[in-house]
C-alpha cells in the first residue's frame, strides 16, 4: 500500500459523492484543508499518510464500508448499486472505438453522435465520459467488459491511472509513472505487457480514470 493509493482513494470517494476533496473533508467534520495537496507532503518533502481518524470519519460520513474503500485503494472500485444516488447520464463507447475519428475534439473532449450513454452517480466534471474495456491488456486491474469513468478536467499526478490517446490514434489505459517537460512514462496495468515512453508531442491527450464500474 502506497501513500498515493490512499490519497487517490480519498479523491475517488469524493468524486463518487459529487464533492471536491475539501467538500469531503467538511462533510466528515474535518478542517476543509485536511486533504489539500499541501497536507499530503511534510515540510521535509516526505509523503504523509492521512490519519486513521480522518479516514474513519470520511467513511462514516459517506456510508462507505472498509471493503469498498479498500477497492478504491486498489484503483478498481465498483459503483454503488444498492442505494439511492444522484445520477447523470454520460457518453460511453468501447475502448477500441476511442481511437477512431469523430469521438473527441482537438482538446480530447467527447463530441459527435456515435456515443451510447450510461447512468452513473453524479460526476463533477461536465466533460466526463466512460470507456468499456475490451481484451486482457489491463488485467488484473480492469477486466474485459469493465467500464472506466474518465475525467478530462481532473488533475493528473504520478501514480494515477490514466487513459492516453496518441496522435497516431492509439488509445490505452495505463498508470502514469512520471512526466517531465518533454516525456511521459507509462506503466502497463498487466505485467505481461510492456511499459511505454512517449515524447509529449506524440500524445494527443491524457485523462485521469476516476473510478470504474464492474
Secondary structure, DSSP 8 states (H G I E B T S, - for coil): --HHHHHHHHHHHHHHTT--HHHHHHHTTS-TTTTSGGGGB-TTS-B----HHHHHHHHHHHT--HHHHHHHHHT------SS---EEEEEEEETTGGGSTTSB-TTS-B-SS--EEEEEE--S-TT-EEEE--SSTTTTTS-TT-EEEEETTS---TT-EEEEEETTS-EEEEEEEEE-SSEEEEE-SSTTS--EEEEGGGEEEEEEEEEEE-
